[in-house]
Amino acid sequence: MNIVSFDTSSPYYPVALELRYRILRQPLGLAFTPEELEKDKHDTHFALLSDEEELISCITLSFCNDGRVKMRQVATKKEFQNRGFGKMLTTYVENFAKGRGYTIIFCHARKTAISFYERLGYKIVSNEFIEVGIPHFKMEKKL
């Protein structure tokens, strides 16, 4: 396994974007908006690759100016879910952010993903809200 960081000019980006679409958007009948794709240009993307260089899981980080970093667009291929790969990549990006001086990592977690984040030490810090048409909670973790 190997973890790489990349930007939107990387050959990994369209592969990660397809995974994000297939796992996060397609089941909701949603496409990426031009504004969302533009935002990707300002963020740092990460991928967990298999030994054969297959992209298994991806995460995007949006860095804030207040010592906080937002983790978003967390997706793992269905056949690799529940095998620790999402945890491995999440732990990596937490350490990446901490190493750059960030003190809080947060996300808008789908209601169905809360237990995943809680097992990693994240706490719910908001009431339930609707995003992309489904329930979410803001969760955060001190780095």
N, C-alpha and C positions, 0 to 999 in steps of 0.2 A: 504494500500500500504506500502511496505517496500523496502528499497534499501540496497543491500549487495555488499561488495567488495569480490573478490575471485581471486584465481590463477588457473593455469591449472590443479592442482590436485583436485580441487573442483568438486563435482557432478554438479554444475551449469555450468561448462565450456563446456561439450559436448552439453548441451541444448542451451547455447548461441552461440556456434559454428554452430549448426544446423540452428538457427535463422539467423545468419549472412549469412550463405550460401544461405538460401531460399530467403532472401530479397535482398542481395547485389551481390551475385555471380551467382546463378542459372539463373537469367534473362539475364545475359551476356554470359552464356555458359561457365563460368569459375569455376575452382576448386581452393582450397587453395593449395599453393605450400608447400613443406617441409620447405623452408626457412621462409615462413610466419608463419607457425605453430611453428617453433622454436622461432621466435621473440615473439610470445605470451607468452612464458615462462618467459620473462624478463619484461613483462608489468603487469599493474594492471587492472583488469576487474571489471565491475560494472553491476548489474542487478536491474531492477525495477520489483518487484514481486507483484502479486495481493494478496489479503487477503487469497486466497486459495493456495498461494505459486506458482502460474503459472508465469513463466518468460515472461514478457510483452515486455521489452525493454532492450537493452544492449549497453554498451560503453566500449571501451578500451582506457587507457591512457598510453602513452609512455613518460617517464620523461627524459628530456634532462639535461645536466650539466650547462646550461647557464641561468637558471631561467625560462625556457620555458617548456611547456608540450604540447605534441601532442595528440589531441583527434582523435580517429579513430574507424572504424568499428561500427558506430552508426546505430542501427537497432531496429525497433519496429514492432511487429506483425501487419499485414495489418488490422486486425479487430479492432486494438487499435490506429491506426494512426489518426491524426487530432483531438485528444481528450486531448492533453496537457501532455501526458505521456513522450514523447521525451523531451519536455521542462523541465519537472520536473527532469528527470534524468540528463540532461545537466547542469541545475542549480546546482544540487547536486555535480557533479564532478568538476565544476568550484570552488565551495566553498571548496571542498576537497583539490584541488590543491593550492588554495590561502592560506588555513590554513597550508600548508606545505612550504610556502615561495615562491611559483612560482608566477611570475608576468605577464606572457603572456600565453594564451592558443591558440593553432592554430589547423587548420585542413585543409585537402584537400577536399573541398566540391564539390560534384557533381553539375553540372550546375543546375540540377533540384531541388537541396536542398538549393540554395542560399537564397531564401526568408525566409526559416526556420531560418537560422543562422542570417540573417540580423535583424529579429524580436527579436533576443536574444542579439543584440548589436555587432555582429561580422562585421568586415569590410574586403572587398576584398583587398588583398595586393600583387596580382600578376596578370600577364596576364593569359589568358586561356591556359591550357595545357592538354595534353591527358594522362590519367592514367587508367589502366585496359580497354583501348579501348574507353573511353568516355571522354567528356570535364569536366574539374575540374578547380577550382580556389583555391588558398591558401587564407584562411580567418583567421583572428586573433582577439583576444579581450584582452584588458588589464584587469587583475584581481585586 
